Amino acid sequence: MAPWSNENLGSCAFVDPYAAHPRDAAWPVQAQPRDDVDYFLAPPDPAQRLSYTLDPHDQRRLDLHAALTAAGIPPMPEDRAVIDQISALPADVNNALQRWLHHAL
């Protein structure tokens, strides 16, 4: 296989699909609706939300993950046990740790 080179592209014609052609009276052409266009989802319905509350230990664990990631220290998979042990400590300890991470930025 020959290595890629832009010298081999000399025979290819370059066509700019966005270039305006003054001789074309129909420019700009209106876009036609297509079936493969991606649309935004409708906003969620608050009445269909699940009424699920997290255990405080799990909430502190998620908050600690978020604080570490926001501080530029994304937790590694091997850090899971340590984060779980830290999250088991009282909420005051976890809040102080998150505050320190927030101010360390």
C-alpha positions as CSV (number, residue, x, y, z in Angstrom):
1,M,0.0,0.0,0.0
2,A,1.4,3.4,-1.0
3,P,1.8,6.0,1.8
4,W,-0.8,8.8,1.7
5,S,0.3,12.0,0.0
6,N,-1.5,15.1,-1.1
7,E,0.3,15.0,-4.4
8,N,-2.0,12.1,-5.4
9,L,-5.1,14.4,-5.0
10,G,-4.2,16.7,-7.9
11,S,-6.6,14.9,-10.2
12,C,-9.6,15.3,-7.8
13,A,-11.9,18.2,-8.3
14,F,-12.6,20.3,-5.2
15,V,-16.2,21.3,-4.7
16,D,-17.2,23.7,-2.0
17,P,-20.9,23.0,-1.2
18,Y,-21.2,26.2,0.8
19,A,-19.8,28.5,-1.9
20,A,-22.3,31.0,-3.2
21,H,-22.6,31.1,-6.9
22,P,-23.8,34.5,-8.1
23,R,-25.1,33.1,-11.4
24,D,-27.5,30.8,-9.5
25,A,-30.7,32.6,-9.0
26,A,-32.1,30.0,-6.6
27,W,-29.3,30.5,-4.0
28,P,-29.6,29.9,-1.1
29,V,-31.5,26.7,-1.4
30,Q,-33.9,26.0,1.4
31,A,-33.1,22.8,3.4
32,Q,-35.6,20.0,2.8
33,P,-37.0,18.2,5.9
34,R,-35.3,14.8,6.4
35,D,-36.4,11.8,8.4
36,D,-32.9,11.2,9.8
37,V,-32.6,14.6,11.6
38,D,-32.0,14.3,15.4
39,Y,-34.5,16.2,17.5
40,F,-34.3,17.3,21.2
41,L,-36.2,15.2,23.7
42,A,-39.2,16.7,25.4
43,P,-38.5,18.0,28.9
44,P,-39.2,15.4,31.6
45,D,-42.5,15.3,33.4
46,P,-42.0,16.0,37.1
47,A,-45.1,13.8,37.9
48,Q,-43.3,10.8,36.5
49,R,-40.2,11.1,38.6
50,L,-39.4,8.2,40.9
51,S,-39.7,8.9,44.6
52,Y,-36.4,7.4,45.6
53,T,-34.1,8.8,48.3
54,L,-30.5,7.9,48.7
55,D,-29.0,6.6,51.9
56,P,-26.9,9.4,53.5
57,H,-23.8,7.2,53.1
58,D,-24.4,6.9,49.4
59,Q,-25.1,10.6,49.0
60,R,-21.8,11.5,50.7
61,R,-20.0,9.0,48.5
62,L,-21.5,10.6,45.3
63,D,-20.7,14.1,46.6
64,L,-17.1,13.1,47.3
65,H,-16.7,11.6,43.8
66,A,-18.1,14.9,42.4
67,A,-15.8,17.0,44.6
68,L,-12.7,15.1,43.7
69,T,-13.6,15.2,40.0
70,A,-14.3,19.0,40.1
71,A,-10.9,19.5,41.9
72,G,-9.2,17.8,39.0
73,I,-8.6,14.5,40.8
74,P,-10.8,12.0,39.2
75,P,-11.1,8.9,41.4
76,M,-9.4,5.7,40.0
77,P,-11.2,2.4,40.3
78,E,-8.8,1.3,43.0
79,D,-9.9,4.3,45.1
80,R,-13.4,2.9,45.5
81,A,-12.7,1.2,48.9
82,V,-11.1,4.3,50.4
83,I,-13.9,6.6,49.2
84,D,-16.4,4.2,50.7
85,Q,-14.6,4.3,54.1
86,I,-14.4,8.1,54.0
87,S,-18.1,8.3,53.2
88,A,-18.9,6.2,56.2
89,L,-17.4,8.9,58.5
90,P,-19.8,11.5,60.0
91,A,-21.2,14.1,57.6
92,D,-19.1,16.9,59.3
93,V,-15.9,15.1,58.2
94,N,-17.2,14.7,54.7
95,N,-18.3,18.3,54.5
96,A,-15.0,19.6,55.7
97,L,-13.1,17.4,53.1
98,Q,-15.3,18.7,50.3
99,R,-14.8,22.3,51.5
100,W,-11.0,21.7,51.4
101,L,-11.2,20.3,47.9
102,H,-13.3,23.2,46.7
103,H,-10.9,25.8,48.1
104,A,-7.9,23.9,46.8
105,L,-8.7,24.9,43.2
